[in-house]
Amino acid sequence: MGWCLALELGKQPGERFQNGQSFDGRINTSINAVSMRYLRVLRLFWRVAIAAELEYRINFVVALISSLGGLVGSLFGLFLFYRTGYTFDGWSWNEALVVLGIFTLLQGISATFLVPNLNKIVEYVQEGTLDFVLLKPISSQFWLSAHTVSPWGLPDLFFGSGIVFYAGYNLGFAPLAYLALLPPLMLGIVSLYSLWFILGSTSIWFVKVYNVTEVLRSLLEAGRFPIEGYPAAYRVFFTFIIPVVFLTTVPAQTALGRSEPTWLLGSALLATGLFQVSRWFWQFALRFYTSASS
């Protein structure tokens, strides 16, 4: 970014402007201005989206009942494994609850931020309204990823947090244990977003890619249980093909204090790599996009 601004401003790094401000200082000022502009746009997006959604408040009741039903089903499924004395290798009941709580949190984050945005990419391509997105004076990837928000995912966020705190209380978690799971959890969210956006970008070539995103969501259901609960072949698949292990198991292991540094490093490299690939892939896909007006 620094070299791009240098070309625009006609200066080289280290040079100064006539007012005495260094080039590096101008760069920092420009970055801060851009960041604040995007934050203002994001706040406006979400305020309008929430106001529109709250016109149909009965939807919150429906979402609450749906989330509660899904949670009961997940707890019952986990209970069926443990009721006879069976345990996932190295995972007690409360430790498995931490994984389930993190999975429920991810469901809430997906329903609140990812689904209402990324599932719309296919519609924009099909209807030709992607043209209007590309003409806006902000990043098209930013607009497609964050222009709306749905409060109907909040019940899953509350339920997931409640399960994590309940299980952590039973396990004697210190406050630092809850903080420790946040970095790998955020990295997992970035990885999930990047995969979802890459699949959505393929709609420029395949207009029915919506079915593929549903397959991805179905595969992510495996994250409700510790990865040790699956056969070896499935562990390989959910680690190296669809990285489910980095979404729930790694954050849970970090909170439990038994995650190896290699897993955390792998989670960081995966999130960084996938996010960068999503940016490159979007720019590559746009080269093949045919405007609705052309």
ZIDAPE-V254378 format. One record per residue. SS is DSSP state (A for helix, B for strand, O for the rest). OMEGA is omega in radians with two decimals (none if undefined). D_CENTER is the distance of its C-alpha to the mean C-alpha in Angstrom with 2 decimals. Layout:
ss | omega | d_center
SS | OMEGA | D_CENTER
SS | OMEGA | D_CENTER
This chain:
ss | omega | d_center
O | -3.13 | 24.53
A | -3.13 | 27.72
A | 3.10 | 29.86
A | 3.12 | 28.73
A | 3.11 | 29.78
A | 3.13 | 32.92
A | -3.13 | 33.96
A | -3.07 | 33.38
A | 3.10 | 35.37
O | -3.12 | 38.04
O | 3.04 | 37.83
O | 3.09 | 37.17
O | -3.13 | 35.33
O | 3.11 | 37.99
O | 3.13 | 40.04
B | 3.09 | 40.70
O | -3.09 | 41.05
O | 3.13 | 44.31
O | 3.09 | 43.17
O | -3.14 | 42.70
O | 3.14 | 38.88
B | 3.12 | 37.49
A | -3.13 | 35.14
A | 3.09 | 32.52
A | 3.09 | 32.91
A | 3.10 | 32.44
A | -3.13 | 29.24
A | 3.11 | 27.81
A | -3.14 | 29.03
A | 3.13 | 27.45
A | 3.13 | 24.00
A | 3.14 | 24.26
A | 3.12 | 25.47
A | -3.14 | 22.65
A | 3.13 | 20.03
A | 3.13 | 21.95
A | -3.14 | 22.28
A | 3.09 | 18.58
A | 3.09 | 18.13
A | 3.11 | 21.05
A | -3.14 | 19.72
A | 3.13 | 16.37
A | 3.11 | 18.53
A | 3.10 | 20.75
A | -3.01 | 18.12
A | 3.12 | 16.78
A | 3.12 | 20.36
A | -3.11 | 21.61
A | -3.13 | 18.87
A | 3.11 | 19.43
A | 3.13 | 23.16
A | -3.11 | 23.09
A | -3.10 | 21.22
A | 3.02 | 23.62
A | -3.11 | 26.48
A | -3.00 | 25.76
O | 3.10 | 25.52
A | 3.11 | 26.60
A | 3.12 | 23.14
A | 3.11 | 21.98
A | 3.12 | 24.68
A | 3.13 | 23.68
A | 3.13 | 20.01
A | 3.13 | 21.41
A | 3.13 | 23.78
A | 3.13 | 21.29
A | 3.13 | 18.90
A | 3.10 | 22.03
A | 3.10 | 23.32
A | 3.13 | 20.24
A | 3.11 | 20.34
A | 3.11 | 24.07
A | 3.13 | 23.69
A | 3.12 | 21.25
A | 3.12 | 23.63
A | 3.11 | 26.58
A | 3.12 | 25.25
A | 3.13 | 24.72
A | -3.14 | 28.13
A | 3.11 | 29.82
A | -2.97 | 29.07
A | -3.05 | 30.39
O | -3.11 | 33.29
O | -3.12 | 35.60
O | 3.11 | 34.92
O | 3.06 | 32.51
O | 2.96 | 29.62
O | -3.04 | 26.84
O | 3.09 | 28.13
O | -3.10 | 27.84
O | 3.04 | 25.85
O | -3.14 | 27.68
A | -3.11 | 26.92
A | 3.08 | 25.31
A | 3.08 | 23.28
A | 3.08 | 21.96
A | 3.10 | 21.20
A | 3.11 | 18.86
A | 3.14 | 16.83
A | 3.11 | 17.05
A | 3.11 | 16.08
A | 3.09 | 12.83
A | 3.12 | 12.18
A | 3.05 | 13.18
A | 3.14 | 10.92
A | 3.06 | 7.81
A | 3.13 | 9.85
A | 3.11 | 10.42
A | 3.11 | 7.04
A | -3.11 | 6.65
A | -3.09 | 10.25
A | -2.98 | 10.18
A | -3.00 | 7.83
A | -3.06 | 6.69
A | -3.10 | 10.02
A | -3.14 | 12.41
A | -2.97 | 11.40
A | 3.11 | 10.61
O | 3.13 | 13.24
O | -3.08 | 15.72
A | 3.14 | 15.92
A | -3.13 | 18.42
A | 3.14 | 20.49
A | 3.13 | 20.77
A | -3.11 | 22.09
A | -3.06 | 24.39
A | 3.14 | 25.83
O | -3.12 | 26.18
O | 3.05 | 24.42
A | 3.08 | 22.16
A | -3.10 | 25.33
A | 3.10 | 24.97
A | -3.10 | 21.41
A | -3.14 | 22.74
O | -3.11 | 25.66
O | -3.08 | 23.79
O | 3.04 | 24.34
O | -3.14 | 20.71
O | 3.14 | 18.17
A | 3.11 | 17.55
A | 3.08 | 14.02
A | -3.12 | 13.36
A | -3.12 | 15.23
A | -3.05 | 13.60
A | -2.96 | 10.02
A | -3.01 | 11.20
O | 3.11 | 14.70
O | 3.13 | 14.37
O | -3.12 | 13.02
O | 3.13 | 14.26
A | -3.07 | 15.77
A | 3.02 | 16.37
A | -3.10 | 13.28
A | 3.10 | 14.92
A | 3.11 | 17.24
A | 3.09 | 14.70
A | 3.12 | 13.43
A | -3.13 | 17.15
A | 3.13 | 18.13
A | 3.11 | 15.54
A | 3.13 | 16.59
A | 3.13 | 20.15
A | -3.14 | 20.08
A | -3.13 | 18.77
A | 3.11 | 21.46
A | 3.13 | 24.08
A | 3.11 | 23.65
A | 3.09 | 23.52
A | 3.13 | 26.69
A | -3.13 | 28.42
A | 3.13 | 27.52
O | 3.13 | 28.69
O | 2.93 | 25.52
O | 3.12 | 26.31
A | -3.14 | 24.17
A | 3.13 | 23.09
A | 3.10 | 21.64
A | 3.12 | 19.08
A | -3.09 | 18.31
A | -3.11 | 18.16
A | -3.08 | 15.19
A | 3.14 | 13.01
A | 3.11 | 12.76
A | 3.08 | 11.81
A | 3.11 | 9.32
A | 3.09 | 7.62
A | 3.09 | 8.23
A | 3.11 | 6.85
A | 3.11 | 3.25
A | 3.12 | 4.57
A | 3.13 | 6.41
A | 3.10 | 4.73
A | -3.07 | 3.90
A | 3.10 | 7.32
A | -3.11 | 8.96
A | -3.12 | 8.44
A | 3.11 | 9.74
A | 3.11 | 12.45
A | 3.11 | 13.60
A | 3.14 | 13.77
A | -3.14 | 15.78
A | 3.11 | 18.28
A | 3.07 | 19.43
A | 3.07 | 21.73
O | -3.05 | 23.73
O | -2.99 | 23.00
O | 3.14 | 22.94
O | -3.12 | 22.24
O | 3.11 | 18.95
A | 3.12 | 17.56
A | 3.14 | 19.14
A | 3.12 | 17.19
A | 3.08 | 13.77
A | 3.06 | 15.49
A | 3.10 | 16.64
A | 3.13 | 13.21
A | 3.12 | 12.32
A | 3.12 | 15.74
A | -3.14 | 15.35
A | 3.08 | 12.33
A | 3.11 | 14.89
A | -3.11 | 16.52
A | -3.13 | 14.18
A | 3.12 | 16.18
O | 3.06 | 19.02
O | -3.08 | 19.61
A | 3.13 | 19.75
A | 3.14 | 23.44
A | -3.10 | 24.16
O | 3.06 | 23.96
O | -3.04 | 26.69
A | -3.11 | 26.61
A | 3.12 | 25.84
A | 3.12 | 22.73
A | 3.11 | 21.60
A | -3.12 | 22.00
A | -3.08 | 20.09
A | 3.06 | 17.06
A | -3.00 | 17.18
A | -3.13 | 18.11
A | 3.02 | 17.37
O | -2.94 | 14.26
O | -3.14 | 12.91
A | -3.09 | 12.44
A | -3.11 | 14.48
A | -3.11 | 12.01
O | -3.04 | 9.51
O | -3.04 | 12.38
A | -3.12 | 15.75
A | 3.06 | 15.36
A | 3.13 | 14.09
A | 3.11 | 16.92
A | 3.11 | 19.39
A | 3.10 | 18.72
A | 3.13 | 19.48
A | 3.10 | 22.50
O | -3.13 | 23.66
O | 3.09 | 24.08
O | 3.12 | 21.30
O | -3.14 | 22.92
A | -3.13 | 22.15
A | 3.12 | 21.66
A | 3.12 | 18.60
A | 3.09 | 17.03
A | 3.11 | 18.19
A | 3.12 | 16.85
A | 3.13 | 13.33
A | 3.14 | 13.69
A | 3.14 | 15.37
A | -3.12 | 12.93
A | -3.14 | 9.92
A | -3.12 | 12.54
A | -3.11 | 14.15
A | 3.14 | 11.45
A | 3.13 | 10.36
A | 3.10 | 14.11
A | 3.14 | 14.81
A | 3.11 | 12.54
A | 3.13 | 14.66
A | -3.07 | 17.82
A | 3.11 | 17.33
A | 3.11 | 16.84
A | 3.09 | 19.98
A | -3.12 | 21.75
A | -3.11 | 21.03
A | 3.10 | 22.39
O | -3.10 | 25.66
O | -3.13 | 26.23
O | 3.11 | 25.32
O | -3.11 | 28.53
O | 3.14 | 28.84
O | -3.11 | 30.00
O | -3.09 | 32.99
O | none | 34.07
